[in-house]
Amino acid sequence: MSSFEGKVAAITGGASGIGRKTALLFAQKGADISISDLQTEAGEETRRMVEALGRKCLFMKVDVTKEAEVAEWIQKTVSTLGGLHIGINNAGIDGVAAYTDSYPNDVFQRVMDINVNGVWYGMKAQIAHMKANGGGSIVNIASVAGLMALPRNIAYTASKHAVIGMSKVAAVEYARKGIRVNAVCPSFTETPMVIDSLVRQDSGLDLETMGQMNPMKRIAQPEEIARAIVYLCSEDASYVNAHSMIVDGGLSVI
Ligand SMILES: NC(=O)c1ccc[n+]([C@@H]2O[C@H](COP(=O)([O-])OP(=O)(O)OC[C@H]3O[C@@H](n4cnc5c(N)ncnc54)[C@H](O)[C@@H]3O)[C@@H](O)[C@H]2O)c1
């Protein structure tokens, strides 16, 4: 896969899980990295991990639901690292498990705010820079829940369908400006989100049982999602645009 030498990648939710692994993989391939997250300590830890790979890294505490904070982070990325070529809108939450008629309104709003507005604000700030500076590549992290129903998760399912729709619109609008926009749709991946929600929802499931639902008889590792994200941003994917790439071990076809 092509080198990312001379490129700058900005990743939301880079303190943990898929976002952290994506930051490290881009850094291994030569990119300088800007990460944002609500979690300061873990964000600083990712920064140190990237720097240990010999790349520059900026970490900023940013709430993706605050448009001004997201815009400031992207401006600081450009002024500190000298540009912006890749935007990964990854920060997200899963909400709670509840049937539609009893799903809590405040949780619904919070999930939409982070998973939908957060991705939109990320794209707005990234596109504003990229369209004036020769283009770039954006990947938004959706989910297989953006393509199918995840029962007892109406907010998460709605939010991830929205991420796919927004990605397609932006892909079409900015194709002539040299900006490609794609989405990645993972299934269960071993990250704090999944581990925490098993505990929080007291679901009776564990990682092993979750894995057994998949044709590959295991859930994904975050590196496996990061590799798909990095591919979509690479020159190897130069004609891949408006795509929603399923990375689910085959789960969504059974
Ligand atoms: N883990 C899975 O099974 C799975 C499956 C499909 C899709 N996804 C998606 O992948 C993305 C990454 O999830 P993950 O599994 O790595 O989870 P994670 O919890 O490990 O990481 C998510 C990160 O987003 C950050 N974040 C949450 N709210 C934020 C906010 N308002 N502002 C800034 N940062 C915020 C968190 O602090 C955390 O560091 C999410 O969009 C998630 O929906 C995950």
The ligand as an ORCA input file, in Angstrom:
! r2SCAN-3c Opt
* xyz 0 1
  N     -16.390     -1.428     18.344
  C     -17.342     -1.838     17.508
  O     -17.843     -2.968     17.591
  C     -17.822     -0.933     16.419
  C     -18.597     -1.487     15.381
  C     -19.055     -0.663     14.367
  C     -18.744      0.673     14.371
  N     -17.985      1.192     15.385
  C     -17.704      2.629     15.353
  O     -16.313      2.854     15.406
  C     -16.062      4.128     15.995
  C     -14.996      3.991     17.059
  O     -15.508      3.187     18.099
  P     -14.610      2.249     19.026
  O     -15.206      0.920     18.988
  O     -13.183      2.426     18.704
  O     -14.989      2.866     20.451
  P     -14.114      3.520     21.622
  O     -15.097      3.803     22.688
  O     -12.932      2.680     21.896
  O     -13.600      4.889     20.953
  C     -14.448      5.965     20.690
  C     -13.738      7.243     21.075
  O     -14.608      8.348     20.784
  C     -14.466      9.275     21.836
  N     -15.630     10.161     21.931
  C     -16.883      9.835     22.337
  N     -17.658     10.929     22.374
  C     -16.887     11.965     21.960
  C     -17.112     13.350     21.796
  N     -18.310     13.912     22.061
  N     -16.100     14.124     21.356
  C     -14.877     13.575     21.107
  N     -14.598     12.277     21.266
  C     -15.597     11.476     21.689
  C     -14.306      8.426     23.082
  O     -13.728      9.172     24.150
  C     -13.415      7.302     22.588
  O     -12.044      7.588     22.789
  C     -17.409      4.625     16.512
  O     -17.954      5.559     15.595
  C     -18.244      3.365     16.563
  O     -19.634      3.630     16.448
  C     -17.510      0.416     16.402
*
